[in-house]
Amino acid sequence: MLGRLVLCTDGLWNYTPGAAELAKLLDDLPTAASAAAVARSLTDTALARGGHDNITVAVVDVRPQRRSLR
């Protein structure tokens, strides 16, 4: 199962009403989208909503490690 860690400045956060809206934006993207494509999409959303300064978004894919049972 893939998880995503999203770190952003208020340049994005100020243009989403809260964590639920940000989660919806992520859910609306294709699951196969790369981390870079997700960051770009979130930045484009902030720009489209009026953002103009210091929009920083970093996305890291998180994959759990499988541990063998011994």
Secondary structure, DSSP 8 states (H G I E B T S, - for coil): --EEEEEE-HHHHTTSSSHHHHHHHHHTS-TT--HHHHHHHHHHHHHHTT--S---EEEEEE--------
